[in-house]
Amino acid sequence: MIVIAALLLGALTGALTARKRNGNLADMLQYGAVYAIAFGIVGMLATLIIHRMAV
């Protein structure tokens, strides 16, 4: 669940960053994908740490 939220948050953050820098649609999609991957990895690590601490 955390990973999905992180992916969506990353995609939104990336798209808004590209838009702020006056990027076109391709830029927004690329930034969104890169940020989603980065946020997804962080979300996955957070999930693993939380799960390990709970056991």
Phi, psi and omega in degrees: 000319179295323182294317180296317178297320179294320178298314180294318178297319179296317180296318179294316179298316180296317180295319179292325177296315179295321179294321179297328179271016179061042178274159177273188184299319180297321178296316180297320179293319180292312178300318179299318180293316181295314179295322179297319178296314181296312180294325179296319178296316178296319178296321178294318178296320178297319178298317179296317180295316179297317181294319179296322181288333182282337184271000000 
